[in-house]
Amino acid sequence: MAAGRARTAFACDDCGHEAPRWLGRCPGCGAWGTLADAGPAGAGLSEVPSVVRLADLGSEAPPRRDTGIGELDRVLGGGLVPGSVVLVGGEPGIGKSTLVLQALGGLCGHGTTLLITGEESPQQVAARARRLGGGAGEVQVLADVRLESALAAIRAHRPVVCAVDSVQTLFCEAVEGGAGSVGQVREVTAQLVRVAKEEGVVVLLVGQVTKEGGLAGPRALEHLVDTVLAFEGDDLREHRVLRATKNRFGSTNEAGVFEMGPAGLSEVGDPSTLYLQEMASGDRVGSCAFPAIEGTRAVLVEVQALVGPTNIVPPRRAAVGVDRTRLAQVIAVLSRHAGLRLGDHDVFVSVAGGARAADPAADLAIALAVASAHRGVPLAGVTAAYGELGLTGAVRPAGHGPRRLAAAAQGGAAVAVTPESARPEERSDALRPRAVHRIAGVREALEAAFASQ
């Protein structure tokens, strides 16, 4: 009997669902045009692969290469790991190319650094390098959009770090579709990951984003790389924030703050001074400071609120930098347990300077800012507050109390309103504001905050 013909499998680039034949729409995730040829199904191996016991592997931490940019190294977990692949995403014009070129310049002391650009000419890159100064002029550049040329350059020059700007511009001649298509991006990234592991080269990929803010290309793109960095900011503001949404070699809780200037990106060592610029002067009605935890450091940000009467039903609830659902919950707690009549008032809450306060411990700062705006009375001096509000009106404990109090004191806060806590470290006499009020409920918090004037 003749051997049966090998069956071909088709796999979805987004969710990995396999189908015996090509379909226009993936049965697994519903995406259109994502099924691609995955090769013969059930292909066997010529030999059985060997395995290793985890206990026999070394426990040493992976070596790191400092980029010379402290905020970037902080987000990466201490630097770049040889053989890793890092994906940097962000809005157009946010500064991704500038950040990558500055990092390559800082890494020139470790060896050769290579930039593969498919969006700019070498002359354009050279003009940016002269503007940035430092070691950016020592970076080698290749302007080509063919994946085969990029792989040959990496293997021939063996750079310690290679950056690709951007991954959506490269195309593989063996894959159908134009550059940036689902199949092309998936294959290009897979090939770059393979060469990074084989050669021990750090590969930095610059990725474009969609209108919704997500990385363009298949979802598998984020699964293939080791680290995904999100570069955030606003064209109307000079500062930028770098966060890790995935990191196999470090934490995803760190954030790096930069300021964009004529000479490129400069680090902001103390973000509190950046976020509290408006709080230092002017009318402080509806303003409360919140010591947010960003990885290994606490950052003092300003929560602002505006409350005004309205005839619109239901009244508007707008939030910038805080979760809108949590804002609605805080308003409900204030109305029920603190006696604030907000049912016929619009409430707008924002974190100044474009910062974010996603921590549930921001509830108390939001509540005090809203109460101050509703009463038209400012809080005493610079007041900092943290604590999670329960639906019963109780203020729940929040972690990292000593670090939050120290950040509040360093930021110039004279009064702090914090939850009660039985933890001894919360009651230490470390650096902290002049007056610290430990409260159990939201009504008590309002009494303490306004009585301190």
N, C-alpha and C positions, 0 to 999 in steps of 0.2 A: 504494500500500500504506500502510495506517495505521501511524503511528509506534508502535513497541513501548512498552509501559508501563514507566516507570522502575522499576528494581529497587531494593528497599530492603535495606540492609545492617544487620546487627546486630553490635555490637562488645562485647567483654567489658570490663567496667570494671576488672578486675584485671590481665589480661595483654595486652589489646588484640586478641585473636584475633577475626577477622571471620567471620561465617557468613551465608549467603544467607537464612536464616529463623531465627525465634526458637527457641531450645532451652532446656530447663530447666537443663541442665548444660553448661558450657563445654567443648568438645572440647580446648581448648588447655591449660588449667590444672586442669580438673576441678571448679571452683567452681560452686556452685548459685545460680541466680537473678541472675547477674551480666551476662547479655546484655541490652543496651539498644539501642533504635533509634538508628542512627547517621546516618539520613537516606538519600537516594537514592544508590545506588552509581554511581560513575563520573561524577558531576556535573562538567561542564566549567566553565572560567573564561571570563569575558567578555573579559579582556585578559591578556597575558603579564606576569607580575611582573618587575620589574627586579632585578638582582643587583649586588653590590658586591664589589670586590677587597679581600681582607683587608689587603694592604699599604697601601691607601689610608686605612684607618681609623686613628684616633689611638691612641696608646699610653698616654694618661694614665690613672692609676688612678681608679676611680670615687670620687666625693665621699662623705664619711661624715658622719653625724650622731651625736655622742656622746650616749649615754643618761644620762650622769651616774653610771652604775654601772660601775666599772672592770672588775669580773669579767665582767659581761655583754658589755662592749665587747671584752674579750680573746677571748672565745669567738666573737664575731661576726667578728673579724678587724680591729677598729678602730672599730666603730660600724655603724650602719644605713645601707644604700645606698638612696637615693631610688628608688622604683619597685619595690623588692624585696618579696617575700612571705616571711615567716618563720613557721614552724609550731613551736609550743611544746607538747610532750607530756609527760605525767607522771601518776602515780597521783593519785586524788582526795585533796584535802587536803594535797598536797605543797607548795603555795605558788605555783602557776602564776598565779592571778589576782593575788596579791600582787606577784609579780615584774613582771607586765605593768603593773599600776597604778603601781608605783614608777617603771618606765621611762617611762611616759607623763608622770608628774609631772616627771621630769628633763628631758624633751624639750619642756616648755612654753616654754622660752626660745627655741626655734627657731620657734615659731608655734603654731597651734591643734592640739590633740590630742583625739581622739575615741575613746570607748569604746562599742562596741555590745554590749550584754549581753542574752542570752536566758535566763540562768539566775537573775539577781538583779534586784531592783527598784532604782530609782535611790536610794532611801533606804538600802538595804543597802550599795550602793557608796559612798555618801557617808559612812556610818559607818566603813567601812574607810579611806577617805581621811583622815578626821579622826584616826584612830589612827596612820596612817603619817606624817602631817605632810608637811613639805616642800612641793613643788609639786603634790601629788596633788589638792588641792582645786580647782586650776585646770582640771582635765580635764573636758571636756564629755562627757555621757553620753546614750545613746539606748537605751531598753529596748524592743526590738522583735525579733520573730523572722522577719519577712518580708524576704527578700532584696531585693525591690524597694525597700523603705523604706531599707535599709542603703545600697544603691547611690545612691539619690537624696540621702541625707544626705552621702555622701562627695563627690558632684559639686557639691552646693550649698555646703558649708562648706569644701571644699578643705583638709582638715587635713594637716599634715606627716606625721603618723602616725595610723593608725586601727587599733584592736585589736578583735577579735571574740571574745567569750567566751560560748559556744564555737561552733566552726564547725558542730558536729553539731546545734545548736539552730535554725539558720537553715533555711528552706525556700523553694523557688521555686514560685510558683503555677502555672507552666507545665509543671512536671514532676510526674508521678504518684508517689505514695508519700509516706509521712510523713517528718517531719524526722529526720535521722540515717540514713535508708536509703541504700543504695549509690548509686542514681541521684541523690538529692538532694545528698548530700555532694559528689559529683563535679561536679555542675552549679554548686552554690554556690561551690565553690573556684575553678572555671574562670572564673566571672563576676568574682569578687574579684581574681583574677590579672589579668584583662583591664583592670579599672578601675585597678588599681595601675600598670600599664604606661602606660595612656593619660593618667592624671592625675599621674604621678610621686609617688604617695602610698605611703609604707611601710605595709604591712598586716601586722599581727601576728595570727596565728590561734592560739587556744588549742584544743588537740585532746584529746579523751578517749582513754583507752587501754583495751585489752581485758584479760581476766584473765591472758593470757600476757605482758602488758607491751608489746604492739605497739600502734601507733596504730589506733584504731577507724576503720572506713571502708575504701574500696577502696585497693588498693596504689597506684593512680594518684594518690592524694592527695599522696604524698611526691614523686612525679615532677613534679607541677605547680608546687610551690613552689620557691623558691631556697635556702632554708635550713631544716633540720630540727634543732631543739634538743630534747634529752632532759633533763628535770629529774628527778633521782634523789635518793632519800633514804629514810629510815626514820622512821615515826611515833614510834618510841621514841628517836630521836636528834634533836638540834637542828640539825645541819648538813645542808646540801643540796649536791649537786654538779650543775653544768650542763655538758653536753657537746654538741658538734655532731656529728651523724651524717651530715649533708650540708651543704655550704657552698660555693656557687658563687663567693663573694667572699672566701674565706679558707681557713684550715686547719681540718681536723677533728681535730687532735691536741690542741687546747687544752682546758682544763677550768677552770671557775670554781667557787669554793667559797664558800658562804654559810652563815650561822648564823641560824636562825629565832628571833626574840625577840618580846616584846610589841609592839614598835614596827615589826615587819616583818622583812624580810631585811637583814642587815648583811654586808658583805664580810669575808672572812677573807684578809688579805693574806699571811700566812705559814701555809699549811696544815700544815706540819711540826709546829708547836706544838700543833695540834689533834689530830694523829694520834699524837703521842708522849707524851700525858698519862700513860698507864699505865706507860710505860717509865721515867719519871723516878723512880718509887718502887716499892718492893715487890720480890718475888722475880723475878729475871730469867732463871730457868732456862727454856730453850726459847724465848728471845727473841733476835731479830737485826734490826737496822735495814736497810732497803733504800732506796737513793736512786732513786726512780722518776722518769722523765722525763714531764712533762705539758706538751707543747707547747714553749714557750720557757723553761720553768723546771723545776728539779728539786725534788721534794718527798720528804722523808724520811718513810717509813712504817715501822711495826713489824710484822714477821712473827712470829707466835706459833705454837708447836707443843706438842702434848701426846701423849706416847707411853706406852702402858700394855699390860701382858700381857693376853692374851685366849685363851679356849678356842673362840672362834667361828672356823669355817673357811668361807670365807676371812676373814681379819681385815678390819676396817673401815678404809676410807680416805675421810676427809671433808675437804672443802676449802671455805672461804668467802673469797672475794676473790681466789683463785688458781684456775687451771685444774686440774681434777681429773686430767686425763690427764697433765699435766706433773708433778703431785705423784707419781703412780704411777711416772713415769719417774725422778724424783729418788730415790725410795725404792729402785728397782731398781739405780740406779748406786751408791748408798750401800752396799747389800747386796753387790754384786759387787766394787766397787773400793775400798771403805773398811772392809770387814769388819764392818759393823753388822748384827746378826741381828734383822731386823724382820719375819720371816715369821710369827711368833707374837705380834705386837704390833699393837694398834690405833694408827693415826696420824691425828691431827686437826691441821689447819693452818688458820690464820685470819689475815687482815690486820686489825689492831686499828682501831677507830674507824669501821668500815664502808667503808674505802678499798679499792681494787683494785690488784692487782699482776699485770697481764696481760702485762707485758714478759717475754720469755724470760730477760732478765738477772736476774730474780728467783730463778732456780734456785739460785744459790749461797747466797743468804740463806735460802731454804727448807731447803737441806741443812744449814747450820750450826744453824738453829733445831731441826730434827729431831734432829741429833746431840746438841745440848745437852740436849734433853728426854729422850733415850734414856739418856744418861750421868748425868743428874741434876746436872750441873755447869753453872753459868752461864758465858757468854762474858765476856771481860775487859771490865769497864766497859760502855760502850755501843759495841758493835762493829757497823760497817756493812759490808755485803758486796754485791757484784754480779758477775754473770758467768753465761754460759749453759753448762750441763753437757752434754757430749757423751756418747754411749752408751759410749765408750771410757774414760770417767772424766776426760777432759781438760776444762779450763775455757776456753771460747772467749772471745775479746775481745768487749767490748760498747762501743757508741758513747757519746759525750758523757762521757768519763772525767773531764775537768776540772770540768765542771758537777756531776757526781755527787759528786766528792770535796769540792767547795766546799759543797754542800748537807749532806754528812755532817759537815763541820767546824762549820758554822753550827748544826747540830742538836745539837751536843755530843758527837759520836762521837769517842772517843779512838783507836780502832783501825779500820783499813779493810783488808779482804781483797779484792783485785782481781785480774783476769786479767793475765798478762804481755802486753805490747803493744810492738810496735816503733815505734809512732807517737811522734814526739818530743813532741807536745803532751800526751800522757798522762803524760810524765815531767817536766812543768814544776813549778816550785816555787811555784805559786799556793796560795791558801788550801786547806789540806787537814788531815786528822787528824794527830796527833802521830806515829803509827806506821802506815805503809802497807806491807802485805805483798803482793808481786806473786807469784802462784803459777801453776803450770802444770796441776795436777791436783787432784782432789777430796781425795785423801789428804793432799797437801801443805797444802791449805786448812784441813783439820781440825787438823793439827799447828800451823800458824801461829796459828789462832784460840785454841786452848786453851793454847798455850805462852806467850801474851802476858799471862797472869794474874799 
